[in-house]
Amino acid sequence: MISETLISAGDMGLFTNYPTRNGMFDEVLSSRGPVQNYYKQLVSSFETISSSEYQTMNEAAKRSFLYQGITFATYNQNSKGVERIFPFDLFPRIIHQAEWNTIEKGLLQRTRALNLFLHDLYHDRKILKDGLIPKELVFSSGNMLKEMNGFTPPGSTYCHISGTDLIRHSDGNYYVLEDNVRCPSGVSYVLANREAMKKTLSHVFKQFNVSQVIDYPSALLAMLHSVRPHGVDEPVCVVLTPGMYNSAYYEHSILAQKMGIELVEGRDLFVEQDFVYMNTIYGPEKVDVIYRRIDDAFLDPLTFNPDSALGVPGLMSAYRKGNVTLVNAPGTGVSDDKAVYVYVPDMIKYYLGEEPILNNVHTYRCDVKSDLGYVMEHMDELVVKPVDQSGGYGIFIGAGRTKEDIALQREIIKSNPRGYIAQPIMNLSVHSTYIESKEKFEPRHIDLRTFTLIGKDFEYVLKGGLSRVALKEGSLIVNSSQGGGSKDTWIVS
């Protein structure tokens, strides 16, 4: 049972009567009261700020996000989508450089293994023949594309951009919660959060030697250049967006702007003789690399969904002829299937001959009879997730649910066991977070979306990433699309 203690070591200002919960890993304050080493100077700086001053700073940051159009759409059963300011907490998260070095090595190791797996999967399929991963699991994935069979993208790179989600458990260790290698989003908010911190609390920021994140757009552009088609010296790169009504449109536009390349929609491109061209006021211009933010099914109506108005007819033909590069490659989604995720540690050992640096969260596959039996009996102790969704949609947390809710979820799983996995309810670490309604700091659960870039002879990991916060007390759902917020993440030595 988790008990609560109130910390009131003298007058801590915004931290007065800060509640800490025994059994949870608080990254800032422990249940015994002292400030964790990394945070002593930071908490001291925040203690000098009054509640009214902090409210003013908080409102200034929110106005800045509003004026810049830094928004995100949230969805529920009763709404098509509500556009709102991206929630940002001014109290940053700190990760020590020594700790980060291990995380960075683990992220690169994982992404290398996923790329090798995808190349193998669409060519010789040795890992399937050797029985390390069940064939039926892979071939039943809706993200496995026959159009990619036998095709090797430039640099043999499939998942150029990986968004790996990490959690910190109550044991203090980091675990990989899931991989996102189709169209991972959120990096624009990392950049926005850092700018907000530097403008709003510059006097605090200057006290620390924080690793920069401003280099991400240039690193992204360098990666795009590295995977240009053969024979192209100066590639023309574009960002392909579904349009302004997409929930992540702000990210599409800001990344294109910061890289100095065009933001285009499908209607701006056309294919002629297996080359892709962009309509400009000066006439057609050949396009060499497309950073696409459109799902596979909508990329090319001649190959996939014939009703798609978002893609470019003939795009896949140009791609398979080697005349244009798509980032990320189509068909990568099979490797971030949450059931395939179970085998990533095996992939690391198989392809790299190494032990995994970052461990998975223990996962039960509901299409495995023994696992299904356990899930049915222990539903109140588990988190059930659809294998092919993101953004926190479809997640069922058994703790505290009624018998009727659990019974219904059992039937949903039994109707499609392949479509679900289950994991133990992890004690995500908590972090001091400003709660506007209470005008004070309280602990909230937190995770970390990291960003790794891999191209031809090119590797890069963003220093930090997007720390996402479950703003609702006790909630484990940190996703922005579900009402979560974010923090700036500081890597410091």
ROTISE-165127 format. One record per residue (C-alpha): residue in one letter; x, y, z. Coordinates in pm, 1 decimal, padded with zeros to 6 digits, always signed. Layout:
! ROTISE-165127
A | X | Y | Z
...
! end
This chain:
! ROTISE-165127
M | +00000.0 | +00000.0 | +00000.0
I | +00128.5 | +00346.1 | -00087.8
S | +00123.2 | +00591.3 | +00201.1
E | +00164.6 | +00966.7 | +00183.4
T | +00394.8 | +01195.6 | +00378.1
L | +00389.0 | +01575.8 | +00379.6
I | +00725.9 | +01747.1 | +00363.0
S | +00741.3 | +02079.5 | +00541.8
A | +01107.3 | +02146.1 | +00612.4
G | +01077.7 | +02506.9 | +00715.4
D | +00932.8 | +02742.1 | +00456.9
M | +00983.6 | +02583.2 | +00115.1
G | +00758.2 | +02831.7 | -00066.0
L | +00609.2 | +02659.7 | -00367.9
F | +00714.9 | +02326.4 | -00214.4
T | +00548.7 | +02380.3 | +00125.3
N | +00368.2 | +02064.5 | +00244.8
Y | +00486.0 | +01876.4 | -00061.7
P | +00327.5 | +01526.5 | -00049.7
T | +00562.1 | +01234.5 | -00109.4
R | +00437.3 | +00879.2 | -00147.2
N | +00618.8 | +00584.6 | +00006.0
G | +00681.5 | +00310.4 | -00248.6
M | +00722.5 | +00551.9 | -00538.5
F | +01046.7 | +00686.8 | -00678.2
D | +01032.6 | +01065.8 | -00651.8
E | +01305.3 | +01207.7 | -00875.0
V | +01315.1 | +01535.6 | -00680.7
L | +01212.0 | +01471.0 | -00319.3
S | +01229.4 | +01143.2 | -00129.7
S | +00975.6 | +01027.8 | +00130.0
R | +01223.8 | +01129.9 | +00402.1
G | +01234.5 | +01489.8 | +00287.2
P | +01581.6 | +01576.4 | +00151.6
V | +01616.3 | +01707.9 | -00200.9
Q | +01786.9 | +01465.6 | -00440.4
N | +02144.4 | +01570.2 | -00520.0
Y | +02081.7 | +01681.6 | -00879.3
Y | +01799.8 | +01910.8 | -00771.2
K | +01934.5 | +02093.1 | -00464.2
Q | +02041.2 | +02405.0 | -00652.5
L | +01728.2 | +02402.4 | -00867.7
V | +01487.0 | +02374.7 | -00574.8
S | +01677.2 | +02648.7 | -00393.1
S | +01627.8 | +02878.0 | -00692.6
F | +01255.9 | +02803.4 | -00711.0
E | +01213.8 | +02861.1 | -00336.9
T | +01301.8 | +03228.4 | -00394.2
I | +00999.8 | +03269.6 | -00623.9
S | +00666.8 | +03358.8 | -00463.4
S | +00343.1 | +03194.2 | -00567.7
S | +00217.3 | +03509.7 | -00737.8
E | +00546.3 | +03556.8 | -00925.2
Y | +00538.1 | +03199.0 | -01043.2
Q | +00177.8 | +03233.0 | -01159.0
T | +00281.8 | +03534.2 | -01367.0
M | +00570.1 | +03339.5 | -01522.6
N | +00342.7 | +03044.5 | -01591.0
E | +00085.9 | +03263.8 | -01765.5
A | +00359.8 | +03426.3 | -01973.8
A | +00478.8 | +03085.3 | -02092.7
K | +00122.2 | +02985.0 | -02183.1
R | +00067.4 | +03306.7 | -02379.1
S | +00392.3 | +03247.3 | -02564.5
F | +00276.2 | +02898.9 | -02665.3
L | -00060.7 | +03037.3 | -02774.9
Y | +00090.2 | +03313.7 | -02989.7
Q | +00326.9 | +03065.9 | -03155.4
G | +00045.7 | +02820.9 | -03228.4
I | +00204.1 | +02550.4 | -03012.2
T | -00108.2 | +02341.8 | -02975.7
F | -00219.2 | +01980.0 | -02979.3
A | -00554.2 | +01820.6 | -03055.6
T | -00711.0 | +01592.0 | -02795.5
Y | -00985.0 | +01344.4 | -02876.4
N | -01248.9 | +01153.2 | -02685.3
Q | -01562.1 | +00955.2 | -02760.6
N | -01781.8 | +01264.8 | -02762.6
S | -01558.6 | +01499.0 | -02959.3
K | -01391.2 | +01506.2 | -03298.1
G | -01098.4 | +01693.8 | -03150.4
V | -01027.1 | +01993.3 | -02931.7
E | -00729.0 | +02214.5 | -03007.4
R | -00553.9 | +02336.8 | -02694.0
I | -00227.0 | +02489.8 | -02578.0
F | +00037.1 | +02225.7 | -02524.9
P | +00065.7 | +02202.4 | -02142.2
F | +00413.8 | +02290.5 | -02020.2
D | +00550.2 | +02277.5 | -01665.5
L | +00831.4 | +02523.3 | -01591.9
F | +01003.6 | +02301.1 | -01334.7
P | +01249.4 | +02097.3 | -01546.6
R | +01354.4 | +01735.9 | -01519.5
I | +01725.7 | +01669.4 | -01465.4
I | +01915.7 | +01361.5 | -01582.4
H | +02283.3 | +01341.8 | -01496.0
Q | +02525.5 | +01309.9 | -01788.7
A | +02672.1 | +00981.4 | -01658.9
E | +02322.8 | +00833.6 | -01642.4
W | +02238.4 | +00971.0 | -01984.9
N | +02546.4 | +00815.1 | -02144.0
T | +02410.0 | +00469.7 | -02063.4
I | +02064.4 | +00560.6 | -02193.1
E | +02211.0 | +00696.2 | -02517.6
K | +02411.2 | +00379.4 | -02580.0
G | +02101.1 | +00172.8 | -02515.7
L | +01890.5 | +00376.3 | -02758.3
L | +02145.8 | +00345.2 | -03038.6
Q | +02181.6 | -00027.5 | -02973.5
R | +01805.6 | -00075.2 | -02990.6
T | +01760.0 | +00126.2 | -03310.5
R | +02046.7 | -00053.4 | -03484.9
A | +01888.3 | -00388.0 | -03398.9
L | +01545.6 | -00277.2 | -03525.5
N | +01697.2 | -00169.5 | -03857.0
L | +01875.8 | -00502.9 | -03896.0
F | +01553.8 | -00684.6 | -03810.2
L | +01359.1 | -00494.6 | -04075.6
H | +01621.5 | -00561.1 | -04342.3
D | +01620.6 | -00930.2 | -04251.5
L | +01241.8 | -00942.3 | -04243.1
Y | +01205.3 | -00802.9 | -04593.6
H | +01487.7 | -01018.7 | -04734.4
D | +01618.3 | -01354.2 | -04602.8
R | +01406.0 | -01376.5 | -04284.8
K | +01680.1 | -01564.3 | -04102.8
I | +01547.0 | -01472.5 | -03759.1
L | +01214.5 | -01634.2 | -03848.2
K | +01378.6 | -01942.9 | -03994.8
D | +01587.3 | -01981.1 | -03680.4
G | +01269.3 | -01968.6 | -03473.8
L | +01357.4 | -01672.8 | -03254.8
I | +01038.6 | -01489.8 | -03349.7
P | +00715.1 | -01672.4 | -03446.1
K | +00640.0 | -01636.8 | -03816.5
E | +00267.0 | -01611.3 | -03753.8
L | +00321.9 | -01315.0 | -03523.0
V | +00506.8 | -01115.2 | -03787.2
F | +00288.6 | -01207.6 | -04083.4
S | -00030.2 | -01127.7 | -03892.5
S | +00085.6 | -00769.4 | -03836.0
G | -00115.5 | -00519.0 | -04035.9
N | +00201.3 | -00314.2 | -04080.2
M | +00391.3 | -00584.7 | -04269.8
L | +00403.0 | -00463.8 | -04633.9
K | +00460.9 | -00704.3 | -04921.3
E | +00560.2 | -00401.1 | -05130.8
M | +00883.7 | -00381.1 | -04928.8
N | +00987.9 | -00742.2 | -04994.3
G | +01332.2 | -00756.9 | -05154.3
F | +01376.6 | -00379.0 | -05147.5
T | +01664.7 | -00209.6 | -04963.6
P | +01633.3 | +00164.9 | -04888.8
P | +01942.7 | +00386.7 | -04923.4
G | +02190.6 | +00311.9 | -04647.8
S | +01986.1 | +00002.9 | -04552.4
T | +01800.0 | +00233.2 | -04314.8
Y | +01432.9 | +00170.0 | -04241.0
C | +01363.7 | +00346.3 | -03911.9
H | +01560.1 | +00668.7 | -03957.8
I | +01376.6 | +00837.2 | -03669.9
S | +01292.9 | +00641.0 | -03355.6
G | +01083.8 | +00768.0 | -03067.4
T | +01160.7 | +00532.3 | -02779.3
D | +00950.5 | +00570.3 | -02464.7
L | +01129.7 | +00513.6 | -02134.5
I | +00997.1 | +00492.7 | -01782.0
R | +01184.7 | +00500.2 | -01454.4
H | +01059.2 | +00237.8 | -01212.9
S | +01051.3 | +00255.4 | -00832.5
D | +01377.7 | +00056.3 | -00836.0
G | +01543.8 | +00362.1 | -00993.8
N | +01617.4 | +00187.1 | -01325.5
Y | +01501.8 | +00289.5 | -01672.7
Y | +01292.4 | +00051.6 | -01885.4
V | +01174.0 | +00070.9 | -02246.1
L | +00796.6 | +00093.6 | -02248.7
E | +00752.5 | +00090.3 | -02625.8
D | +00913.2 | +00175.1 | -02960.4
N | +00769.4 | +00426.8 | -03207.8
V | +00926.8 | +00398.1 | -03552.4
R | +00651.5 | +00493.0 | -03795.5
C | +00599.6 | +00867.4 | -03755.7
P | +00714.9 | +00945.7 | -03399.5
S | +00606.1 | +01291.2 | -03286.9
G | +00681.9 | +01532.3 | -03004.9
V | +01028.2 | +01665.8 | -03082.3
S | +00896.5 | +02011.7 | -03171.0
Y | +00768.7 | +02044.9 | -02815.2
V | +01118.3 | +01965.8 | -02686.0
L | +01244.0 | +02266.4 | -02881.0
A | +00953.5 | +02485.2 | -02770.1
N | +00993.0 | +02387.1 | -02404.5
R | +01360.2 | +02480.1 | -02407.6
E | +01289.2 | +02821.7 | -02559.4
A | +01017.7 | +02884.2 | -02301.5
M | +01254.8 | +02792.4 | -02019.6
K | +01531.0 | +03020.0 | -02146.7
K | +01294.0 | +03314.4 | -02186.4
T | +01082.3 | +03273.2 | -01874.0
L | +01341.6 | +03152.1 | -01621.3
S | +01667.0 | +03260.6 | -01781.2
H | +01824.2 | +03342.4 | -01443.8
V | +01769.4 | +02982.0 | -01334.0
F | +01872.4 | +02826.4 | -01664.8
K | +02205.0 | +03012.5 | -01667.0
Q | +02305.2 | +02849.9 | -01337.6
F | +02338.3 | +02508.7 | -01504.3
N | +02548.9 | +02366.0 | -01783.9
V | +02261.9 | +02210.5 | -01980.4
S | +02321.0 | +02012.3 | -02300.7
Q | +02167.4 | +02185.6 | -02601.2
V | +01872.4 | +02061.2 | -02805.7
I | +01879.2 | +02336.5 | -03068.3
D | +02098.1 | +02119.0 | -03291.5
Y | +01817.6 | +01869.9 | -03360.4
P | +01686.0 | +02031.3 | -03683.6
S | +02036.6 | +02048.1 | -03834.2
A | +02099.6 | +01687.2 | -03729.6
L | +01767.9 | +01583.7 | -03884.8
L | +01856.4 | +01757.6 | -04210.9
A | +02202.5 | +01597.4 | -04212.6
M | +02040.3 | +01257.0 | -04166.6
L | +01799.5 | +01324.8 | -04455.7
H | +02094.6 | +01419.9 | -04676.6
S | +02281.3 | +01103.9 | -04577.4
V | +02009.5 | +00877.8 | -04720.9
R | +01967.4 | +01061.7 | -05051.8
P | +01926.4 | +00846.8 | -05363.5
H | +02238.1 | +00720.7 | -05537.6
G | +02393.5 | +00975.8 | -05773.4
V | +02236.0 | +01280.8 | -05607.0
D | +02486.7 | +01530.0 | -05466.8
E | +02262.8 | +01811.1 | -05342.4
P | +01929.8 | +01652.9 | -05245.4
V | +01603.4 | +01844.6 | -05236.2
C | +01425.7 | +01745.3 | -04914.0
V | +01065.4 | +01814.0 | -04813.3
V | +00832.7 | +01744.2 | -04520.7
L | +00509.0 | +01576.8 | -04634.3
T | +00214.1 | +01661.9 | -04406.9
P | -00151.7 | +01552.5 | -04415.0
G | -00240.3 | +01919.7 | -04373.7
M | -00329.2 | +02183.1 | -04119.8
Y | -00604.1 | +01977.3 | -03954.8
N | -00362.4 | +01709.0 | -03840.2
S | -00303.2 | +01711.6 | -03462.6
A | +00075.3 | +01738.8 | -03510.9
Y | +00068.5 | +02002.8 | -03786.2
Y | +00257.8 | +02250.6 | -03566.9
E | +00544.5 | +02002.7 | -03551.6
H | +00546.2 | +01945.2 | -03927.2
S | +00560.3 | +02316.7 | -03999.9
I | +00820.0 | +02411.4 | -03737.8
L | +01059.4 | +02131.9 | -03838.7
A | +01035.6 | +02227.9 | -04205.9
Q | +01094.9 | +02591.5 | -04115.1
K | +01395.3 | +02519.0 | -03893.0
M | +01551.3 | +02287.9 | -04154.3
G | +01490.4 | +02545.3 | -04428.3
I | +01301.3 | +02302.1 | -04651.6
E | +00952.4 | +02302.5 | -04802.1
L | +00643.1 | +02183.3 | -04617.6
V | +00422.4 | +02013.3 | -04875.5
E | +00094.7 | +01824.9 | -04902.1
G | +00029.0 | +01538.9 | -05138.8
R | -00137.5 | +01772.6 | -05388.3
D | +00190.2 | +01968.6 | -05417.6
L | +00376.4 | +01663.9 | -05553.1
F | +00343.2 | +01449.2 | -05862.8
V | +00525.8 | +01154.6 | -06018.4
E | +00648.1 | +01147.5 | -06375.7
Q | +00853.1 | +00861.5 | -06523.9
D | +00917.2 | +00731.7 | -06170.3
F | +01060.7 | +01058.4 | -06041.3
V | +00889.3 | +01281.4 | -05785.3
Y | +00842.6 | +01649.5 | -05856.6
M | +00719.7 | +01945.6 | -05654.0
N | +00510.4 | +02219.4 | -05806.4
T | +00670.6 | +02560.0 | -05753.5
I | +00609.6 | +02908.3 | -05895.1
Y | +00917.0 | +02848.0 | -06112.6
G | +00794.1 | +02517.2 | -06246.3
P | +00846.0 | +02153.5 | -06138.4
E | +01142.0 | +02074.9 | -05911.2
K | +01266.0 | +01720.6 | -05852.6
V | +01236.1 | +01594.2 | -05494.7
D | +01492.1 | +01347.5 | -05360.5
V | +01406.2 | +01286.8 | -04993.4
I | +01061.4 | +01298.5 | -04834.1
Y | +01026.7 | +01316.3 | -04456.6
R | +00673.8 | +01189.8 | -04452.1
R | +00429.4 | +01243.2 | -04166.3
I | +00158.4 | +01040.6 | -04339.2
D | +00074.4 | +00681.0 | -04248.4
D | +00161.0 | +00400.4 | -04490.9
A | -00198.5 | +00342.3 | -04596.8
F | -00233.2 | +00696.6 | -04733.2
L | +00104.8 | +00738.5 | -04904.5
D | +00008.7 | +00622.7 | -05254.3
P | -00349.5 | +00560.5 | -05369.6
L | -00220.3 | +00344.9 | -05657.1
T | -00057.3 | +00103.0 | -05411.2
F | -00245.7 | +00129.6 | -05083.4
N | -00577.3 | +00297.8 | -04999.1
P | -00729.2 | +00402.7 | -05335.1
D | -00944.4 | +00664.0 | -05162.3
S | -00649.4 | +00852.0 | -05013.5
A | -00636.9 | +01219.3 | -05104.6
L | -00331.9 | +01276.8 | -04884.7
G | -00067.7 | +01085.8 | -05075.6
V | +00098.2 | +01095.0 | -05416.4
P | -00007.5 | +00857.6 | -05697.3
G | +00292.2 | +00657.4 | -05816.5
L | +00509.3 | +00740.8 | -05513.7
M | +00585.2 | +00377.4 | -05426.4
S | +00696.7 | +00303.5 | -05781.2
A | +00942.4 | +00594.8 | -05768.4
Y | +01057.4 | +00476.6 | -05426.8
R | +01121.1 | +00117.3 | -05533.7
K | +01312.7 | +00242.2 | -05839.3
G | +01547.5 | +00421.7 | -05600.0
N | +01461.2 | +00768.2 | -05726.9
V | +01329.6 | +00906.1 | -05397.9
T | +01385.4 | +00820.8 | -05030.9
L | +01100.2 | +00797.7 | -04780.9
V | +01174.7 | +00868.4 | -04413.8
N | +01076.0 | +00654.6 | -04227.3
A | +01051.3 | +00367.7 | -04473.9
P | +00708.4 | +00212.7 | -04534.8
G | +00656.9 | -00112.3 | -04347.8
T | +00857.7 | -00013.0 | -04038.7
G | +00543.4 | -00037.3 | -03828.2
V | +00583.3 | -00412.6 | -03800.6
S | +00877.2 | -00350.8 | -03564.4
D | +00686.2 | -00124.2 | -03325.3
D | +00395.5 | -00364.9 | -03299.7
K | +00363.8 | -00402.1 | -02922.1
A | +00361.6 | -00781.2 | -02953.7
V | +00681.3 | -00779.2 | -03161.0
Y | +00831.8 | -00545.3 | -02897.8
V | +00860.1 | -00850.2 | -02671.7
Y | +01140.0 | -00983.8 | -02894.7
V | +01359.0 | -00672.6 | -02928.4
P | +01604.5 | -00796.6 | -02661.3
D | +01635.1 | -01118.3 | -02864.8
M | +01698.0 | -00911.7 | -03178.4
I | +01982.2 | -00728.9 | -03002.7
K | +02147.2 | -01056.9 | -02906.4
Y | +02082.3 | -01215.4 | -03248.5
Y | +02199.3 | -00933.7 | -03476.6
L | +02453.0 | -00751.4 | -03260.1
G | +02580.0 | -01027.0 | -03032.7
E | +02532.0 | -00796.2 | -02734.0
E | +02331.9 | -00795.6 | -02413.2
P | +02053.4 | -00533.5 | -02409.3
I | +02157.7 | -00216.2 | -02229.5
L | +01796.3 | -00108.9 | -02172.0
N | +01549.2 | -00370.6 | -02054.2
N | +01189.4 | -00416.0 | -02167.3
V | +00893.5 | -00407.3 | -01932.5
H | +00775.3 | -00767.1 | -01886.7
T | +00498.8 | -00822.9 | -02142.3
Y | +00228.8 | -01085.4 | -02189.1
R | +00113.9 | -01169.0 | -02542.8
C | -00257.7 | -01235.1 | -02536.5
D | -00231.9 | -01462.5 | -02843.1
V | -00018.4 | -01704.1 | -02638.4
K | -00239.4 | -01945.0 | -02444.8
S | -00043.4 | -01938.3 | -02118.8
D | -00009.1 | -01559.3 | -02129.4
L | -00378.3 | -01516.5 | -02203.6
G | -00469.0 | -01734.0 | -01906.3
Y | -00256.7 | -01519.8 | -01677.0
V | -00403.3 | -01197.4 | -01815.9
M | -00759.6 | -01321.7 | -01767.7
E | -00689.7 | -01407.7 | -01401.8
H | -00486.1 | -01098.2 | -01311.1
M | -00662.1 | -00823.7 | -01505.6
D | -00679.3 | -00598.7 | -01199.6
E | -00298.1 | -00600.7 | -01176.0
L | -00222.8 | -00527.6 | -01541.9
V | -00224.5 | -00260.2 | -01810.3
V | -00379.7 | -00388.6 | -02134.9
K | -00277.6 | -00219.5 | -02462.2
P | -00377.9 | -00257.9 | -02827.8
V | -00071.0 | -00367.0 | -03025.4
D | -00107.7 | -00113.7 | -03306.7
Q | -00228.8 | +00210.0 | -03146.1
S | -00039.2 | +00506.9 | -03007.6
G | -00116.8 | +00822.8 | -02815.7
G | -00253.1 | +00636.3 | -02514.4
Y | -00570.3 | +00533.3 | -02695.7
G | -00733.4 | +00202.4 | -02605.1
I | -00528.6 | +00148.0 | -02287.8
F | -00708.3 | -00034.4 | -02004.4
I | -00562.1 | -00009.0 | -01652.2
G | -00718.3 | -00278.6 | -01436.4
A | -00649.3 | -00132.8 | -01091.9
G | -00960.5 | +00025.4 | -00942.9
R | -01190.7 | -00084.3 | -01225.8
T | -01528.2 | -00243.6 | -01158.7
K | -01597.1 | -00613.3 | -01206.6
E | -01820.9 | -00517.3 | -01499.7
D | -01541.2 | -00317.4 | -01667.0
I | -01296.2 | -00605.2 | -01627.0
A | -01547.1 | -00859.3 | -01757.8
L | -01608.1 | -00645.3 | -02066.1
Q | -01234.0 | -00604.6 | -02127.0
R | -01188.6 | -00980.7 | -02102.0
E | -01441.9 | -01029.8 | -02380.0
I | -01276.3 | -00765.1 | -02595.2
I | -00939.8 | -00938.5 | -02560.9
K | -01083.8 | -01285.3 | -02627.3
S | -01246.5 | -01158.3 | -02946.9
N | -00902.2 | -01062.1 | -03085.4
P | -00613.6 | -01197.7 | -02873.1
R | -00351.7 | -01101.9 | -03136.5
G | -00457.4 | -00739.9 | -03098.6
Y | -00357.5 | -00700.4 | -02733.8
I | -00065.8 | -00728.0 | -02493.7
A | -00058.6 | -00675.7 | -02117.2
Q | +00206.9 | -00544.7 | -01881.7
P | +00234.9 | -00513.9 | -01503.7
I | +00125.4 | -00180.4 | -01361.9
M | +00468.3 | -00023.0 | -01327.6
N | +00546.0 | +00227.6 | -01053.4
L | +00644.2 | +00510.2 | -01286.6
S | +00864.8 | +00761.3 | -01112.5
V | +00702.4 | +01084.8 | -01003.4
H | +00832.1 | +01437.5 | -01044.0
S | +00752.9 | +01770.7 | -00881.9
T | +00496.9 | +01941.3 | -01105.8
Y | +00320.2 | +02274.9 | -01063.9
I | -00055.4 | +02230.5 | -01021.2
E | -00226.9 | +02551.9 | -01122.8
S | -00551.7 | +02488.5 | -00936.6
K | -00358.7 | +02447.3 | -00609.0
E | -00081.9 | +02701.7 | -00680.7
K | +00181.8 | +02460.5 | -00552.9
F | +00397.5 | +02165.5 | -00652.6
E | +00285.3 | +01805.7 | -00620.6
P | +00428.9 | +01476.2 | -00749.8
R | +00298.1 | +01347.1 | -01082.3
H | +00391.8 | +01038.1 | -01282.5
I | +00635.9 | +01096.8 | -01566.9
D | +00796.5 | +00919.7 | -01863.8
L | +01045.1 | +01015.6 | -02135.6
R | +01003.7 | +01014.5 | -02516.0
T | +01354.7 | +01001.8 | -02664.3
F | +01455.8 | +01068.5 | -03024.6
T | +01723.5 | +00878.5 | -03216.3
L | +01833.8 | +00950.3 | -03574.6
I | +02011.5 | +00692.7 | -03789.7
G | +02113.9 | +00732.3 | -04154.9
K | +02398.7 | +00624.5 | -04376.3
D | +02711.8 | +00654.2 | -04159.0
F | +02513.0 | +00884.8 | -03932.9
E | +02390.2 | +00843.8 | -03573.3
Y | +02252.4 | +01100.8 | -03332.2
V | +02052.5 | +01099.7 | -03008.2
L | +01878.4 | +01416.7 | -02889.8
K | +02020.0 | +01514.8 | -02551.2
G | +01718.6 | +01461.4 | -02328.4
G | +01388.0 | +01432.8 | -02504.1
L | +01027.7 | +01502.3 | -02409.4
S | +00946.1 | +01439.3 | -02044.5
R | +00571.3 | +01380.5 | -02038.5
V | +00365.1 | +01429.7 | -01723.9
A | +00031.1 | +01283.9 | -01619.0
L | -00129.4 | +01601.2 | -01484.9
K | -00419.8 | +01418.4 | -01321.8
E | -00332.0 | +01298.7 | -00971.4
G | -00259.1 | +00925.5 | -00965.1
S | -00290.4 | +00885.5 | -01341.5
L | -00035.0 | +00679.0 | -01533.1
I | -00139.3 | +00811.2 | -01876.7
V | +00113.5 | +01075.3 | -01976.6
N | +00026.9 | +01111.9 | -02346.3
S | -00043.0 | +01463.7 | -02467.4
S | -00341.7 | +01337.0 | -02665.1
Q | -00490.8 | +01218.6 | -02335.8
G | -00444.4 | +01547.2 | -02152.3
G | -00087.6 | +01502.0 | -02028.7
G | +00168.3 | +01779.5 | -02006.3
S | +00543.8 | +01809.7 | -02055.3
K | +00866.0 | +01936.0 | -01903.6
D | +01200.3 | +02054.5 | -02034.4
T | +01458.2 | +01778.5 | -01988.4
W | +01805.3 | +01884.6 | -01878.0
I | +02112.0 | +01667.6 | -01927.8
V | +02370.0 | +01811.1 | -01686.7
S | +02715.2 | +01707.5 | -01569.9
! end
